[in-house]
């Protein structure tokens, strides 16, 4: 379990399946059974067609760096700086906000191949982070 004491998300009835999967080391996303669109962050209906006919599916956890911002001045003092907030374009085509770990801010590159990994923060919350995918 991480010894970092950052503020943690609070699961809701809609997001609980996502957080449960993270605790199991799996990245999941909602997929619309009507139009096939992916919806992230967890929502009560599809962001594309507004259908409520969503299912949870496993994501590969692999993607590319779409965009990023490095934070040097944190919102709260508990956050260690600098840290890099990223938007990852997952192989399935949806975008996810997370943090990039293990890359110096000056070495971050758009288009870098990324993969998810998980860090247990509490008994209830395991956070998905991203790192550069190793070759092979």
KOLDREN-408681 format. One line per 4 residues: number of its first residue (from 1); for each residue x, y, z of N, C-alpha, C. Coordinates in steps of 0.001 Angstrom, whole numbers. Example, Ala and Ser with C-alpha at 12.3 -4.5 7.8 and 13.67 -1.06 7.14 Angstrom:
% residues 2
1> 13190 -5690 7800 12300 -4500 7800 13200 -3300 7800 | 12850 -2250 7080 13670 -1060 7140 12900 30 7870
This chain:
% residues 136
1> 841 -1171 0 0 0 0 892 1242 0 | 481 2241 -743 1262 3471 -854 1261 4226 467 | 2368 4885 749 2436 5707 1950 2121 7170 1643 | 1813 7461 364 1420 8823 -7 -1 9079 484
5> -241 10223 1069 -1539 10559 1636 -2248 11624 797 | -2490 11301 -462 -3181 12241 -1340 -4688 12046 -1205 | -5488 13057 -1549 -6939 12885 -1533 -7339 11783 -2521 | -8254 10928 -2110 -8662 9798 -2939 -10086 9963 -3432
9> -10396 9372 -4590 -11767 9430 -5098 -12714 8670 -4173 | -13979 9015 -4257 -15014 8327 -3505 -15924 7612 -4498 | -15883 6285 -4512 -16732 5550 -5462 -18215 5850 -5254 | -18930 5852 -6369 -20384 6007 -6349 -20991 4700 -6843
13> -22293 4604 -6849 -22936 3389 -7359 -22596 3182 -8838 | -22379 4255 -9569 -22039 4143 -10991 -20570 3736 -11172 | -19674 4298 -10366 -18244 4048 -10570 -17700 2836 -9809 | -18451 2258 -8900 -17951 1149 -8093 -17399 -12 -8927
17> -18036 -436 -10033 -17445 -1524 -10832 -16046 -1166 -11362 | -15833 81 -11720 -14529 540 -12189 -13490 395 -11084 | -13816 890 -9895 -12866 840 -8786 -12616 -583 -8318 | -13620 -1429 -8364 -13444 -2846 -8012 -12440 -3495 -8957
21> -12582 -3236 -10254 -11658 -3792 -11245 -10237 -3270 -11005 | -10093 -1988 -10685 -8763 -1438 -10397 -8133 -2172 -9217 | -8924 -2467 -8185 -8391 -3217 -7038 -7889 -4591 -7473 | -8488 -5141 -8528 -8089 -6448 -9061 -6970 -6337 -10093
25> -6496 -5116 -10365 -5431 -4917 -11347 -5913 -4958 -12781 | -7183 -4581 -12984 -7759 -4567 -14331 -8307 -3180 -14629 | -8074 -2693 -15851 -8640 -1430 -16299 -9907 -1749 -17084 | -11011 -1154 -16678 -12279 -1374 -17373 -12856 -42 -17836
29> -13789 -154 -18764 -14440 1022 -19326 -15876 624 -19687 | -16770 1579 -19682 -18141 1315 -20112 -18208 1348 -21632 | -18963 398 -22188 -19174 339 -23633 -20677 263 -23883 | -21139 1049 -24832 -22559 1089 -25160 -22934 -140 -25977
33> -23955 -846 -25538 -24437 -2022 -26268 -25233 -1622 -27504 | -25645 -356 -27592 -26427 93 -28741 -25560 649 -29870 | -24604 1541 -29535 -23813 2162 -30607 -22345 1743 -30593 | -21906 1070 -29522 -20530 588 -29459 -19513 1601 -28955
37> -19950 2812 -28609 -19019 3839 -28128 -18560 3522 -26708 | -17340 3927 -26401 -16809 3803 -25043 -17116 5087 -24282 | -17405 4939 -22997 -17699 6088 -22153 -16772 6072 -20954 | -15900 7071 -20871 -15042 7245 -19716 -15020 8730 -19410
41> -15368 9129 -18274 -15427 8523 -16971 -16795 7848 -16789 | -16925 6964 -15786 -18190 6257 -15603 -19389 7211 -15549 | -20392 6885 -16355 -21587 7720 -16494 -22845 6849 -16488 | -24012 7449 -16256 -25255 6669 -16294 -25735 6381 -17722
45> -25178 7105 -18708 -25615 6865 -20088 -24451 7105 -21052 | -24607 6623 -22257 -23596 6748 -23295 -23412 8216 -23680 | -22168 8641 -23785 -21871 10007 -24181 -22139 10279 -25654 | -22269 9217 -26460 -22482 9382 -27902 -23964 9369 -28273
49> -24716 8386 -27740 -26125 8244 -28170 -27121 8384 -27024 | -26629 8581 -25806 -27434 8763 -24598 -28186 7504 -24152 | -27851 6361 -24714 -28449 5102 -24284 -27987 4781 -22862 | -28859 4161 -22098 -28501 3695 -20758 -28042 2238 -20798
53> -27924 1681 -21984 -27588 268 -22177 -26064 98 -22249 | -25408 303 -21090 -23951 233 -21003 -23515 -1051 -20309 | -22355 -1544 -20719 -21753 -2694 -20047 -20305 -2362 -19728 | -19763 -3038 -18711 -18358 -2880 -18367 -17549 -3896 -19143
57> -16501 -3420 -19831 -15610 -4314 -20573 -14177 -4030 -20152 | -13332 -5026 -20296 -11934 -4854 -19938 -11201 -4123 -21057 | -10354 -3194 -20657 -9527 -2447 -21587 -8135 -3065 -21606 | -7436 -2885 -22700 -6076 -3413 -22801 -5121 -2718 -21837
61> -5439 -1465 -21476 -4540 -696 -20630 -3332 -175 -21387 | -3366 -310 -22700 -2263 152 -23551 -2766 1282 -24437 | -1886 2247 -24667 -2279 3367 -25509 -1092 4258 -25798 | -1405 5481 -26227 -355 6450 -26536 -652 7767 -25818
65> 408 8506 -25569 266 9799 -24920 -343 10792 -25906 | -1522 11279 -25586 -2271 12193 -26445 -1956 13657 -26100 | -1876 13945 -24788 -1612 15305 -24329 -1099 15234 -22890 | -444 16307 -22432 38 16309 -21058 257 17725 -20552
69> 353 17822 -19237 730 19056 -18575 1521 18683 -17328 | 2629 19331 -17117 3421 19072 -15925 3084 20122 -14874 | 2782 19653 -13682 2380 20514 -12580 3596 20794 -11706 | 3876 22073 -11511 4982 22495 -10654 4472 23159 -9372
73> 3229 23577 -9404 2625 24240 -8244 1330 23490 -7931 | 1355 22633 -6909 207 21763 -6649 -998 22511 -6091 | -2186 21919 -6295 -3407 22484 -5732 -3400 22374 -4215 | -2777 21289 -3721 -2681 21068 -2282 -1252 20661 -1947
77> -754 21022 -774 635 20724 -416 975 19231 -346 | -16 18353 -218 270 16915 -111 796 16330 -1419 | 619 17027 -2532 1101 16525 -3814 2560 16897 -4007 | 3389 15887 -4319 4802 16137 -4582 4963 16597 -6025
81> 5696 17676 -6225 5907 18201 -7568 7357 17997 -7975 | 7627 18003 -9271 6648 18079 -10350 6000 16716 -10590 | 4779 16749 -11151 4135 15531 -11625 3464 15838 -12955 | 3337 14816 -13768 2815 15011 -15117 1445 14373 -15255
85> 465 15219 -15555 -908 14779 -15800 -1018 14515 -17298 | -1570 13354 -17651 -1630 12965 -19059 -3052 12623 -19488 | -3290 12808 -20763 -4462 12227 -21415 -3913 11121 -22290 | -4378 9910 -22022 -3932 8742 -22763 -5026 8346 -23738
89> -4645 8134 -24995 -5581 7573 -25963 -5365 6061 -25936 | -6339 5361 -25336 -6231 3915 -25218 -6410 3256 -26571 | -5868 2052 -26725 -5960 1327 -27998 -7402 1152 -28460 | -8344 1125 -27520 -9763 972 -27880 -10363 2252 -28449
93> -9641 3380 -28313 -10101 4628 -28920 -10649 5659 -27950 | -10769 5336 -26679 -11256 6329 -25730 -10071 7024 -25055 | -10334 8164 -24411 -9303 8950 -23748 -9499 8895 -22232 | -8381 8872 -21517 -8414 8762 -20068 -7393 9715 -19460
97> -7787 10393 -18401 -6905 11284 -17654 -6225 10490 -16546 | -4928 10658 -16385 -4184 9958 -15347 -2870 10699 -15095 | -1956 10040 -14419 -614 10583 -14204 400 9673 -14879 | 1472 10283 -15376 2582 9544 -15962 3664 9436 -14908
101> 4110 8220 -14631 5093 7958 -13589 6385 7475 -14232 | 7511 7897 -13675 8795 7378 -14107 9423 8083 -15289 | 8909 9255 -15664 9473 10012 -16780 9706 11446 -16312 | 10915 11926 -16461 11214 13313 -16109 10409 14246 -17005
105> 9929 15372 -16478 9103 16280 -17279 9714 16646 -18625 | 11023 16839 -18681 11659 17229 -19936 11739 16082 -20949 | 11457 14854 -20503 11523 13694 -21396 10158 13209 -21875 | 9084 13870 -21467 7738 13460 -21874 7540 13794 -23344
109> 7007 12819 -24116 6811 13010 -25553 5417 12580 -25983 | 4731 13470 -26703 3450 13124 -27307 3670 11912 -28207 | 2740 10967 -28164 2822 9779 -28997 3572 8627 -28355 | 4152 8839 -27165 4876 7761 -26490 3934 6599 -26191
113> 4392 5374 -26372 3560 4213 -26051 3476 4029 -24535 | 2264 3923 -24004 2060 3835 -22565 1310 2572 -22187 | 1456 2200 -20907 697 1079 -20352 286 1437 -18933 | -836 888 -18524 -1351 1139 -17188 -637 261 -16171
117> -525 769 -14960 -154 -48 -13808 -934 512 -12628 | -1007 -245 -11563 -1898 106 -10465 -1124 255 -9164 | -1555 1230 -8353 -957 1448 -7044 -2067 1463 -5994 | -1973 529 -5054 -2954 445 -3974 -2735 1615 -3024
121> -3780 2428 -2857 -3683 3612 -2011 -4369 3419 -662 | -5386 2544 -634 -6130 2239 587 -6796 888 361 | -7522 416 1359 -8238 -851 1184 -9298 -746 90 | -9816 442 -134 -10899 640 -1096 -10428 1145 -2457
125> -9349 1917 -2498 -8937 2593 -3738 -7556 2144 -4204 | -7511 1669 -5434 -6280 1400 -6162 -6324 2285 -7395 | -5304 3113 -7553 -5311 4078 -8655 -4574 3552 -9879 | -5134 3826 -11070 -4426 3501 -12311 -3500 4650 -12700
129> -2254 4320 -12912 -1262 5264 -13410 -716 4722 -14724 | 32 5553 -15442 636 5100 -16695 2136 5285 -16652 | 2828 4429 -17388 4276 4489 -17575 4561 4198 -19036 | 5764 4540 -19471 6154 4264 -20855 6260 2755 -21007
133> 5663 2267 -22088 5658 830 -22371 7035 429 -22864 | 7548 -643 -22305 8857 -1136 -22736 8744 -1814 -24095 | 9806 -1762 -24851 9820 -2377 -26174 9702 -3889 -26040 | 8944 -4483 -26971 8849 -5937 -26956 7551 -6449 -26734
